[in-house]
């Protein structure tokens, strides 16, 4: 299944409700919510109050990307705020296995992310514990960056590993995903695409529809 997960990091917060409704109505079933702490990454973004407020006006799948140090501290609070999936960084967890089990025990989908320079082999021991792996195609912390080309090889390698181990795990890619390069990520093996400014800059409805048309094209190829 191919999925578009618009990142609200690229949205206009003065009209956030309208923009979320626009992408939802245009077919985006996921919403990507970046939580940054100013420690693991340089920036500070949204937290539980904003997620809770968005949940009141959206029934989309909330994919919460925790770019924070030791995210296990916040699993229950993020769950209460409305998360469906919590994705944590391998690099941010001293005890990654414990953190992943915390998320699973909370009844949520489990995601793990790796930065561009982190090899996919670092996740070898936990691949059978997760629902989703997020390959960062930019260094995390800021929106509107250009993707790092070598991350495509990481997607290919991970897809091959998952195939060899017969694991049904989604591969998500986040960073610099646009309508011009989206096919590169799909061809490499990603099936969940995070995009912020490429969705929300300009007409969010039309941009979402354009992404969805490409995803439908790839779904048709697999039938």
Secondary structure as the mmCIF struct_conf table of DSSP 4:
data_model
#
loop_
_struct_conf.conf_type_id
_struct_conf.id
_struct_conf.beg_label_comp_id
_struct_conf.beg_label_asym_id
_struct_conf.beg_label_seq_id
_struct_conf.end_label_comp_id
_struct_conf.end_label_asym_id
_struct_conf.end_label_seq_id
STRN STRN1 UNK A 3 UNK A 7
HELX_RH_3T_P HELX_RH_3T_P1 UNK A 8 UNK A 10
BEND BEND1 UNK A 11 UNK A 11
HELX_RH_3T_P HELX_RH_3T_P2 UNK A 13 UNK A 15
HELX_RH_AL_P HELX_RH_AL_P1 UNK A 16 UNK A 25
TURN_TY1_P TURN_TY1_P1 UNK A 26 UNK A 27
STRN STRN2 UNK A 30 UNK A 36
STRN STRN3 UNK A 37 UNK A 37
BEND BEND2 UNK A 38 UNK A 42
STRN STRN4 UNK A 44 UNK A 44
HELX_RH_AL_P HELX_RH_AL_P2 UNK A 48 UNK A 55
TURN_TY1_P TURN_TY1_P2 UNK A 56 UNK A 57
BEND BEND3 UNK A 60 UNK A 60
STRN STRN5 UNK A 61 UNK A 67
BEND BEND4 UNK A 68 UNK A 68
TURN_TY1_P TURN_TY1_P3 UNK A 69 UNK A 70
HELX_RH_3T_P HELX_RH_3T_P3 UNK A 71 UNK A 74
HELX_RH_AL_P HELX_RH_AL_P3 UNK A 75 UNK A 81
TURN_TY1_P TURN_TY1_P4 UNK A 82 UNK A 82
BEND BEND5 UNK A 84 UNK A 84
STRN STRN6 UNK A 85 UNK A 89
HELX_RH_3T_P HELX_RH_3T_P4 UNK A 90 UNK A 92
TURN_TY1_P TURN_TY1_P5 UNK A 94 UNK A 95
HELX_RH_AL_P HELX_RH_AL_P4 UNK A 96 UNK A 105
TURN_TY1_P TURN_TY1_P6 UNK A 106 UNK A 107
STRN STRN7 UNK A 109 UNK A 114
TURN_TY1_P TURN_TY1_P7 UNK A 116 UNK A 117
BEND BEND6 UNK A 118 UNK A 118
HELX_RH_3T_P HELX_RH_3T_P5 UNK A 120 UNK A 123
TURN_TY1_P TURN_TY1_P8 UNK A 124 UNK A 126
HELX_RH_3T_P HELX_RH_3T_P6 UNK A 127 UNK A 129
BEND BEND7 UNK A 131 UNK A 131
STRN STRN8 UNK A 132 UNK A 136
BEND BEND8 UNK A 137 UNK A 138
TURN_TY1_P TURN_TY1_P9 UNK A 140 UNK A 141
BEND BEND9 UNK A 143 UNK A 144
HELX_LH_PP_P HELX_LH_PP_P1 UNK A 145 UNK A 148
TURN_TY1_P TURN_TY1_P10 UNK A 149 UNK A 150
HELX_RH_AL_P HELX_RH_AL_P5 UNK A 151 UNK A 164
TURN_TY1_P TURN_TY1_P11 UNK A 165 UNK A 166
STRN STRN9 UNK A 170 UNK A 174
BEND BEND10 UNK A 175 UNK A 176
TURN_TY1_P TURN_TY1_P12 UNK A 179 UNK A 181
HELX_RH_AL_P HELX_RH_AL_P6 UNK A 182 UNK A 188
TURN_TY1_P TURN_TY1_P13 UNK A 189 UNK A 189
STRN STRN10 UNK A 192 UNK A 195
BEND BEND11 UNK A 196 UNK A 196
HELX_RH_AL_P HELX_RH_AL_P7 UNK A 197 UNK A 200
BEND BEND12 UNK A 201 UNK A 202
HELX_RH_AL_P HELX_RH_AL_P8 UNK A 204 UNK A 222
#
